[in-house]
Amino acid sequence: MSLMTTGKTDLDPAPLTVEDLKRMPDDGQRYELVDGRLDVSPAPVFAHSRVESRLTIHLGVIAPPEFEVVSTPGINVNADRTHHRVPDLAVIRADAEESPYLTKPPLLAVEIVSPESAIRDHHTKRQEYEEFGIPSYWIVNPDPALPSITELRLEDGGYREVTTVVGENVLKTDTPFPLSVVPHWLVALGNRRKHVGGSDEAAG
């Protein structure tokens, strides 16, 4: 007696969903999902955390009350909850809060590049955020010698690079609200509160 097979077995694992993330250890690593597969990033180093904190505080201080600046929000990128991303920072409308995770595109997503995340941030997440419909995406390079911010905006279904601002130059944009920020003061020692917004006035 012969057996006919299809090449598949019952041992094939089912796609993971966000419910499975609850079982992940609280070890400081970032757990994301890509098409039902786990995507794990190491805990951020101090330089990364410093940029994330400074940018979150700066944008939070200058954001109009109808906006909210959120650090590391979980976002379900598809309805099956098998694709889950955690940007370093996001801006949403205050009335768009969802729990436990966002399911609609934030107005802005920000990723701070680390050596192990460069391909993911510049290519993989760029495509995912583009397809999900996030209107604005920033890629921040925290290199102390040459920090930079690249601003991308969604136009006709694809991201267009608006500008890349380096060092002590000022990024000025009106998306998601009028703001300015100096990459240098996201990484440098000194009176960053006075200069991070590109002016001599305290920015928070």
Secondary structure as the mmCIF struct_conf table of DSSP 4:
data_model
#
loop_
_struct_conf.conf_type_id
_struct_conf.id
_struct_conf.beg_label_comp_id
_struct_conf.beg_label_asym_id
_struct_conf.beg_label_seq_id
_struct_conf.end_label_comp_id
_struct_conf.end_label_asym_id
_struct_conf.end_label_seq_id
BEND BEND1 GLY A 7 GLY A 7
TURN_TY1_P TURN_TY1_P1 ASP A 10 LEU A 11
BEND BEND2 ASP A 12 ASP A 12
HELX_LH_PP_P HELX_LH_PP_P1 PRO A 13 LEU A 16
HELX_RH_AL_P HELX_RH_AL_P1 VAL A 18 LEU A 21
TURN_TY1_P TURN_TY1_P2 LYS A 22 ARG A 23
BEND BEND3 MET A 24 MET A 24
BEND BEND4 ASP A 27 GLY A 28
STRN STRN1 ARG A 30 VAL A 34
TURN_TY1_P TURN_TY1_P3 ASP A 35 GLY A 36
STRN STRN2 ARG A 37 SER A 41
HELX_LH_PP_P HELX_LH_PP_P2 PRO A 42 VAL A 45
HELX_RH_AL_P HELX_RH_AL_P2 PHE A 46 ILE A 62
BEND BEND5 ALA A 63 ALA A 63
TURN_TY1_P TURN_TY1_P4 PRO A 65 GLU A 66
STRN STRN3 PHE A 67 SER A 71
BEND BEND6 THR A 72 THR A 72
STRN STRN4 ILE A 75 ASN A 76
BEND BEND7 ASN A 78 ASN A 78
TURN_TY1_P TURN_TY1_P5 ALA A 79 ASP A 80
BEND BEND8 ARG A 81 ARG A 81
STRN STRN5 HIS A 84 ARG A 85
BEND BEND9 ASP A 88 ASP A 88
STRN STRN6 LEU A 89 ARG A 93
HELX_RH_3T_P HELX_RH_3T_P1 ALA A 94 ALA A 96
BEND BEND10 SER A 99 TYR A 101
STRN STRN7 LEU A 102 LEU A 102
BEND BEND11 LYS A 104 LYS A 104
BEND BEND12 LEU A 107 LEU A 107
STRN STRN8 LEU A 108 ILE A 112
HELX_RH_3T_P HELX_RH_3T_P2 PRO A 115 SER A 117
HELX_RH_AL_P HELX_RH_AL_P3 ALA A 118 ILE A 119
HELX_RH_PI_P HELX_RH_PI_P1 ARG A 120 THR A 124
HELX_RH_AL_P HELX_RH_AL_P4 LYS A 125 PHE A 132
TURN_TY1_P TURN_TY1_P6 GLY A 133 GLY A 133
BEND BEND13 PRO A 135 PRO A 135
STRN STRN9 SER A 136 ASN A 141
TURN_TY1_P TURN_TY1_P7 PRO A 144 ALA A 145
BEND BEND14 LEU A 146 LEU A 146
STRN STRN10 SER A 148 GLU A 155
TURN_TY1_P TURN_TY1_P8 ASP A 156 GLY A 157
STRN STRN11 GLY A 158 VAL A 166
TURN_TY1_P TURN_TY1_P9 GLY A 167 GLU A 168
STRN STRN12 LEU A 171 THR A 173
BEND BEND15 THR A 175 PRO A 178
STRN STRN13 LEU A 179 VAL A 181
TURN_TY1_P TURN_TY1_P10 PRO A 183 PRO A 183
HELX_RH_AL_P HELX_RH_AL_P5 HIS A 184 VAL A 187
BEND BEND16 LEU A 189 GLY A 190
HELX_RH_AL_P HELX_RH_AL_P6 ARG A 192 HIS A 195
TURN_TY1_P TURN_TY1_P11 VAL A 196 GLY A 197
BEND BEND17 GLY A 198 GLU A 201
#
